[in-house]
Amino acid sequence: MERRLRAAGVPLEVGEDDYGNNALPANGLFITQTGDCSALELDPSGVGYMLELRIVPNFPWPFEISTIELELPWQDPFLHWIPDPLETNAKDGMYWLPTKGGLGYARNQAINHHIGSGKRFSRGRSVGGLLLGVGAFMPDDTRPGSEVPAFVRVFDQFGKEYRREISLRADRAKRPTQLQKKGSTRKSLFACPDPKRRVKKSAAAPVPVK
C-alpha cells in the first residue's frame, strides 16, 4: 500500500526500499546520535548537557514526544531540560546555558520545545537537533575528554519507553593547581622560623662606697 501511495505521488518513506530491512527498528522508533554529545562544566557551577539527536517514528499512528530522560552513571536529581525560550522570554528568543559569558543556541537548533508540546509526528517524519539541559555536578573522578556512557529514554503519549545508548564527552574547566610550581623560591611557613629576640642586659647595680 505504501509503495502504491508513493507511486501516486504521496511523499512517503518506505523503509524496506529506502534503507533496507535492517534499518527498520524493532521497537518502532529510531533514536540516533547524529553529532557530538557532551557534558560541559559550567562557570561558576553546574553542568550543561548538549545532545545532538534525531528521532524518527515508524508507527502507523501519530507519535508524540511526551518525556525525554537522560540516564547517567551518576545521580543528578537537579538535571532538567531548558524550557522553551518563547515561554520564558529568554534573551533573543534563544536557549541559554548558564555559564560565564553565556552560551546560546537558536530555537530552531534545538528540540526541547517539542517535549510535551502535543505536537504529532507521522511515520517517517523526523525531528532532530540539540537537546539542551542543565544539571548540578559531574563527579571529580571524571577525566577531561573521557567518554561517559549514558542512555536517552524517550516516552511517547502512551507512556511507552524507547531507549538508546549514547556517548557523552566530558568537557571540564581547567582548575588551578594547588601544587607549588617547579623552581619557585617561595618557602613554606615553617621554613622561616621567627628570629631570636635579643635580650637587653640590665645596667649593673652601683657598688656602694665604703
C-alpha positions in Angstrom: 0.0 0.0 0.0 2.8 2.4 0.8 4.5 1.7 -2.5 1.2 2.4 -4.3 0.7 5.6 -2.5 4.2 6.8 -3.2 3.8 5.9 -6.9 0.7 8.0 -6.9 2.7 11.0 -5.7 2.3 10.8 -1.9 5.6 11.7 -0.2 6.2 8.6 1.9 9.3 6.8 3.1 9.3 3.0 2.5 11.9 1.6 4.9 12.4 -1.7 3.1 13.1 0.2 -0.2 14.9 3.3 1.1 17.1 1.9 3.9 16.9 -1.9 3.7 15.2 -4.3 6.1 17.9 -3.9 8.8 17.0 -0.2 9.1 13.5 -0.8 10.4 13.6 -0.5 14.2 12.1 -3.4 16.1 10.5 -1.1 18.7 9.1 1.4 16.1 11.4 4.3 16.9 14.8 5.4 15.6 16.9 7.4 18.2 20.2 8.3 16.6 23.2 10.2 17.9 23.9 12.5 15.0 26.8 14.5 16.4 28.9 15.4 19.4 27.2 14.9 22.7 28.9 16.5 25.7 28.7 17.2 29.4 30.1 20.7 29.8 31.3 22.0 33.2 29.8 25.5 33.6 31.3 28.6 35.2 30.9 29.2 38.1 29.0 25.9 38.8 26.8 23.3 37.3 26.9 21.1 34.2 25.4 21.7 30.8 24.3 18.8 28.7 24.3 19.1 24.9 23.0 16.1 23.0 22.7 16.1 19.2 20.0 13.6 18.3 17.5 12.6 15.6 14.2 10.8 16.4 12.2 9.1 13.6 8.9 7.3 14.4 7.9 4.2 12.5 4.3 3.7 13.7 1.0 3.5 11.8 -0.3 6.2 14.2 0.9 9.8 15.0 3.8 9.9 17.5 4.2 12.5 20.3 7.3 13.1 22.5 5.9 13.1 26.0 9.1 13.0 28.0 12.8 12.5 27.5 15.2 11.4 30.2 18.9 11.1 30.4 20.3 8.2 32.3 23.9 8.9 33.6 26.4 6.8 35.5 25.8 9.1 38.5 22.8 10.6 40.2 21.9 14.2 39.4 18.4 15.0 40.8 18.7 18.6 39.5 19.1 17.7 35.9 16.4 19.3 33.7 15.9 20.3 30.1 16.0 24.1 29.4 12.4 25.3 28.8 11.2 26.9 25.5 12.6 30.4 25.3 9.2 31.6 23.9 7.6 30.6 27.3 10.4 32.1 29.4 11.0 35.3 27.4 14.7 34.4 27.2 17.1 36.8 25.7 16.9 37.0 21.9 14.4 34.0 21.9 17.3 31.6 22.4 18.2 28.7 24.6 21.0 29.7 27.0 23.4 27.6 29.1 24.0 29.5 32.4 27.8 29.9 32.2 30.1 32.9 32.3 29.6 35.0 29.2 26.5 32.9 28.2 26.3 30.1 25.7 23.2 30.5 23.5 21.5 28.4 20.7 18.8 29.5 18.3 15.4 28.0 18.9 15.4 26.2 15.6 18.6 24.4 16.5 17.0 22.6 19.5 14.3 20.0 20.0 13.5 20.9 23.7 10.2 22.7 22.8 8.8 19.5 21.2 8.8 17.7 24.5 5.3 17.6 26.0 4.1 20.0 23.4 1.4 17.7 22.0 2.9 18.1 18.5 2.4 14.9 16.5 4.8 13.4 14.1 3.7 11.0 11.3 5.6 7.9 10.3 9.0 8.8 8.8 8.8 12.4 9.8 11.9 13.1 11.8 12.7 15.6 14.5 16.4 16.4 15.0 18.7 18.9 16.7 20.1 19.7 20.1 18.7 18.6 23.3 19.9 21.1 25.9 19.9 20.5 29.7 21.4 21.7 32.9 22.5 19.7 35.9 24.2 20.2 39.3 27.5 18.4 39.1 29.9 16.0 37.5 31.9 13.5 39.6 35.5 14.6 40.4 36.9 11.4 39.0 35.5 12.1 35.5 38.6 12.8 33.4 38.5 15.7 30.9 37.9 14.4 27.4 36.8 11.0 28.6 33.8 9.2 27.1 30.9 8.8 29.5 28.3 6.1 28.7 24.7 7.2 29.0 21.2 6.3 27.8 18.5 8.5 26.3 15.0 7.4 27.2 12.1 8.7 25.1 8.5 8.2 26.2 5.5 8.5 23.8 2.0 9.8 24.6 1.0 6.3 25.8 3.8 6.1 28.3 5.8 3.5 26.3 9.6 3.9 26.7 12.2 3.7 23.9 15.9 3.6 25.0 19.1 4.3 23.1 22.7 4.2 24.3 24.8 7.3 23.6 28.3 8.6 24.5 29.0 11.8 26.3 32.3 13.6 26.1 33.4 15.2 29.4 34.3 18.8 28.9 35.8 20.1 32.1 37.1 23.5 33.0 40.8 23.9 33.9 41.2 24.2 37.6 44.2 25.9 39.3 46.6 23.5 40.7 47.4 23.6 44.4 50.9 22.3 44.0 53.9 24.7 44.1 55.4 25.4 40.7 58.8 23.9 40.0 61.6 26.4 40.6 59.6 28.6 42.8 61.6 30.4 45.5 58.6 30.8 47.8 59.3 29.0 51.1 56.8 27.3 53.4 55.7 28.9 56.6 57.8 26.6 58.8 60.9 27.1 56.6 61.3 30.6 58.1 61.4 30.4 61.9 60.9 33.5 63.9 64.2 35.4 64.6 65.6 35.1 68.1 64.9 38.0 70.3 67.9 39.9 71.7 67.6 40.2 75.4 68.8 43.6 76.8 71.2 43.4 79.6 70.2 45.3 82.6 72.5 48.0 83.9 75.0 46.8 86.7 73.9 47.8 90.2 76.1 50.6 91.7 78.8 49.4 94.1 78.5 51.1 97.5 81.4 53.3 98.5 82.9 52.5 101.9 
